[in-house]
Amino acid sequence: MLKVLHQRGHNPYFNIATEEYLLKNKTDDFFIIYRNNPSVIVGKHQNTNAEINHQFVENSDIPVVRRLSGGGAVYHDLGNINFCFIMNGAEGQLVDFKRYTEPIINILQGFGVDTFLGGKNDIRVGDKKISGNAEHVYRKRVLHHGTLLFQSDLDKLNEAIRVDLSKYHDNAVKSIRSTVANIADFLPSPMDVAFFEEILIGFILSYFQESEEYSLVNEDIAAIDTLIDSKYSTWEWNYGYSPVYEVIKNIETSAGELTIKVDVVKGYVDDLSFSGVDISAEIVERLRLLLVGKVHSFKDIAIAIADNEIGDFFQNRLSVNLMPEYFC
């Protein structure tokens, strides 16, 4: 029996945590559908800092959440519908992108949208991506989830995950950038995202003959809240879980090109070095004292380097302003 859960809340921490809770603590098959408030969801094996536009995300107060599955970073908002299958199966036969995207493709084709499963496990219309998908296997259960860009703000989507990948050096999974589009643009007549969400629920209930609607009980909600507190809302999971990486920035100064290298381990600055321009050992040591051990984020670095004397050195000696962008 497939349990069909329609999450009405838009809290990304709660919705992402719900997937793990149902995967690991229940034995039923599930289909979940939900929409999130603006948020960036990164893959389990990604370097979070390399996947987000720090300033835009922080200035827009957009939460960043690491999910359980691999794959690339995606932007969620209320114009994007998220679907999730959690299914039991035989070992070695759990990963099946075709099986879990087929009902989604069928309903879209029923509305006249010529969709197909692309080579990167995404759903496409022509050369445009409308859905990204990822899977995670836990024992003899699989979690398959995907996005459905219906009426998303594509400008904000592109801005939130716009990064300079050349400055990050690591072995993390990199997002594959694709040209995206909204499903609503391909429909023969206008449709609201909430209305389509309801249609999708009804379609799944009819597509799977042995299915029924499901609601979380208080015990479930309490357990999910605990999982949020211990994992999904924590800096350690969302940022610190990232692999070891280096940030290398080349800066043009009046004394020549200055190269700054920052080593980051478990989300914290582990070391930094300078080359190309002669900087006094005193300044280098002072910067190390300010930055080593600090959280590697734009905000924390900005606070740490708010030292007038060091700023004066960079301005007077190198004719550049000392900015957090040099270290992030």
C-alpha positions in Angstrom: 0.0 0.0 0.0 1.5 3.4 -1.1 1.0 6.1 1.6 0.4 9.5 -0.1 1.5 12.4 2.1 0.7 16.0 1.1 2.9 18.3 3.2 1.1 21.6 3.5 3.8 23.4 5.4 6.6 25.2 3.5 9.5 24.8 6.0 12.5 23.3 4.1 14.1 21.9 7.3 10.9 20.1 8.2 10.2 18.8 4.7 13.7 17.5 4.1 13.9 15.9 7.5 10.5 14.2 6.9 12.0 12.3 4.0 14.8 10.8 6.1 12.4 10.1 9.0 10.0 8.1 6.8 12.8 6.4 5.0 14.6 5.1 8.2 11.7 4.7 10.7 8.8 3.3 8.7 8.4 0.2 6.5 5.6 1.4 4.2 6.0 2.8 0.7 5.5 6.5 0.5 4.8 9.3 -2.0 5.4 12.8 -0.6 4.7 16.1 -2.2 5.5 19.6 -0.8 6.7 23.1 -1.7 9.4 24.9 0.2 9.9 28.6 1.0 12.9 30.0 -0.9 15.9 27.8 0.0 18.9 26.2 -1.5 19.2 22.4 -1.1 22.7 20.9 -1.7 23.6 17.3 -2.3 25.1 15.2 0.5 28.6 15.1 -1.0 28.9 18.7 -2.1 31.0 21.6 -0.8 28.2 23.9 0.2 30.3 27.1 0.0 31.2 26.2 -3.6 27.6 25.8 -4.6 25.9 29.0 -3.3 26.2 32.7 -4.0 27.1 33.7 -0.4 26.1 37.4 -0.5 22.8 36.8 -2.2 21.8 33.9 0.0 22.8 35.7 3.2 21.3 39.1 2.2 18.1 37.4 1.1 17.9 35.3 4.3 17.7 32.1 2.3 18.3 28.9 4.3 20.7 26.4 3.0 19.9 22.7 3.7 21.9 19.6 2.9 19.8 16.7 1.8 20.4 12.9 2.2 20.9 12.1 -1.4 23.8 13.0 -3.7 23.6 15.1 -6.9 23.8 18.9 -7.3 22.4 22.0 -5.6 18.9 23.1 -6.4 16.9 26.2 -5.6 13.4 25.8 -4.1 10.6 28.3 -3.8 6.8 28.2 -3.7 6.7 28.0 -7.5 8.6 24.7 -7.4 6.9 21.4 -6.4 8.9 18.7 -4.8 8.0 15.0 -5.1 9.5 12.0 -3.3 9.0 8.3 -3.5 10.2 6.1 -0.7 9.9 2.4 -1.7 10.9 -1.0 -0.6 12.8 -3.3 -3.0 15.3 -6.0 -3.6 18.9 -5.3 -3.0 20.7 -4.3 -6.2 17.4 -3.3 -7.9 16.5 -0.2 -5.9 18.0 2.6 -8.1 15.6 3.2 -10.9 15.2 6.7 -12.2 12.9 5.6 -15.0 10.4 4.0 -12.7 10.0 7.0 -10.4 9.9 9.7 -13.1 7.5 7.8 -15.3 4.3 8.8 -13.5 5.4 12.5 -13.5 6.2 12.4 -17.2 2.8 10.8 -17.9 0.8 13.5 -16.1 2.8 16.2 -17.8 2.3 14.6 -21.2 -1.4 14.4 -20.4 -1.4 18.2 -20.2 0.3 18.4 -23.6 3.8 19.0 -22.3 6.3 17.0 -24.4 8.5 15.7 -21.6 11.2 13.0 -21.5 13.8 11.6 -19.1 17.2 13.1 -20.0 20.7 11.6 -19.7 21.4 13.2 -16.4 18.3 11.8 -14.8 16.4 15.0 -15.3 13.1 15.6 -16.9 13.3 17.9 -19.9 11.2 19.7 -22.5 13.4 20.0 -25.6 16.7 21.4 -24.4 15.3 22.8 -21.2 15.4 21.2 -17.8 12.2 21.3 -15.7 13.1 18.6 -13.1 16.2 17.4 -11.4 16.2 14.0 -9.6 18.4 12.2 -7.1 18.2 8.9 -5.1 19.6 7.5 -1.9 19.6 3.8 -0.8 19.1 2.9 2.8 19.2 -0.9 3.4 16.4 -2.3 1.3 14.6 1.0 0.7 15.2 3.8 -1.8 14.4 7.5 -1.5 13.9 9.1 -4.9 13.1 12.8 -5.0 12.8 15.4 -7.6 11.9 19.0 -8.3 9.2 20.3 -10.6 9.8 23.9 -11.8 6.3 25.1 -12.3 6.3 28.8 -11.7 9.6 29.4 -10.0 11.5 32.7 -10.0 14.2 31.7 -12.4 16.2 34.9 -11.9 16.5 34.2 -8.2 17.2 30.6 -8.9 20.1 31.5 -11.2 21.4 34.1 -8.7 21.2 31.9 -5.6 23.4 29.2 -7.2 25.7 31.5 -9.3 29.3 30.9 -8.1 32.8 31.2 -9.3 33.8 27.5 -9.4 37.4 28.3 -10.5 38.4 29.5 -7.0 37.4 26.2 -5.2 39.7 23.2 -5.3 38.2 20.0 -3.9 37.0 16.5 -4.7 33.3 17.3 -3.9 30.5 16.6 -6.3 30.0 19.5 -8.6 26.5 20.7 -9.8 25.9 20.4 -13.5 24.5 23.8 -14.7 21.6 23.5 -17.1 19.3 25.8 -18.9 16.0 25.6 -17.0 12.4 26.5 -17.7 9.0 26.5 -16.0 6.4 23.9 -16.7 3.7 26.7 -16.8 5.3 28.2 -19.9 4.5 25.0 -21.9 0.9 24.5 -20.8 -1.8 25.2 -23.3 -3.7 27.3 -20.8 -2.8 29.1 -17.5 -2.7 27.0 -14.3 -1.9 27.9 -10.7 0.9 25.9 -9.0 -1.3 25.0 -6.0 -4.0 23.7 -8.3 -1.4 21.6 -10.2 -0.2 20.3 -6.9 -3.7 19.0 -6.0 -4.0 17.4 -9.5 -0.7 15.6 -9.0 -1.9 14.2 -5.7 -5.1 12.9 -7.3 -3.2 11.4 -10.2 -0.8 9.5 -8.0 -3.7 8.1 -6.0 -5.3 6.8 -9.2 -2.0 5.7 -10.9 -1.2 3.4 -7.9 -4.3 1.4 -7.3 -3.2 0.3 -3.9 -2.7 3.7 -2.4 -4.2 5.9 0.3 -3.8 9.4 1.8 -1.6 9.6 4.8 -1.0 12.2 7.5 1.7 12.6 10.1 0.7 12.0 13.7 2.0 13.9 16.7 4.6 11.2 17.4 6.0 11.6 13.8 6.1 15.4 14.1 8.0 15.3 17.4 10.5 12.8 16.0 11.0 15.0 12.9 11.5 18.1 15.0 14.1 16.3 17.0 15.9 15.4 13.7 15.8 19.0 12.6 17.3 20.1 15.9 20.1 17.5 15.9 20.9 17.6 12.2 19.1 19.5 9.5 19.1 22.9 11.1 22.8 22.6 12.2 25.8 24.3 10.7 27.7 21.1 11.2 25.5 19.2 8.7 24.7 21.9 6.2 28.2 23.4 5.9 30.7 21.5 8.1 29.9 18.1 6.4 31.6 19.5 3.3 34.9 17.8 2.2 38.3 19.4 2.7 38.8 22.2 0.2 40.9 25.2 -0.8 39.9 28.7 -1.9 42.5 30.4 -4.1 41.9 34.0 -5.1 44.2 36.1 -7.3 44.0 39.9 -6.6 45.5 42.7 -8.7 47.3 45.1 -6.4 49.6 48.1 -6.9 52.5 45.8 -6.0 51.5 43.0 -8.4 49.2 40.0 -8.4 48.6 38.7 -4.9 47.5 35.1 -4.5 45.6 34.2 -1.3 45.1 30.5 -0.4 42.7 29.5 2.3 42.6 25.8 3.6 39.2 24.8 5.0 38.5 21.6 7.0 35.0 20.6 8.2 33.8 24.1 7.4 36.5 25.9 9.5 39.5 27.9 8.3 42.5 25.7 8.9 45.3 27.8 7.4 46.0 30.6 4.9 49.0 31.7 2.9 50.0 34.5 0.6 52.2 34.5 -2.5 53.2 36.8 -5.4 53.5 39.9 -3.2 55.8 40.5 -0.2 53.6 40.8 2.9 55.3 41.1 6.3 55.3 38.1 8.6 53.6 40.2 11.2 50.6 40.9 9.0 50.4 37.3 7.9 50.5 36.0 11.5 47.9 38.6 12.5 45.6 37.4 9.8 46.1 33.8 10.8 45.2 34.6 14.4 42.1 36.4 13.2 40.9 33.7 10.7 42.2 30.2 11.6 39.5 28.4 13.5 36.7 30.7 12.3 33.7 29.4 10.4 34.4 29.8 6.7 31.4 32.0 5.8 31.2 35.5 4.3 29.6 36.9 7.4 32.1 35.4 9.9 35.1 36.4 7.8 33.8 40.0 7.5 33.5 40.2 11.3 37.0 38.7 11.8 38.9 41.1 9.5 37.3 44.2 10.8 40.8 45.3 12.0 41.7 48.9 11.0 45.5 48.3 11.1 45.4 45.3 8.8 43.0 47.2 6.5 45.3 50.2 6.5 48.2 48.0 5.4 46.3 46.6 2.4 45.1 50.1 1.5 48.4 51.9 1.9 50.8 49.2 0.8 48.8 47.5 -1.9 46.1 50.0 -2.8 43.2 47.6 -2.3 40.6 47.3 0.4 40.7 44.2 2.5 37.4 42.4 1.8 35.9 39.1 2.9 35.6 38.2 -0.8 39.3 37.6 -0.8 38.9 34.7 1.6 35.6 33.2 0.5 
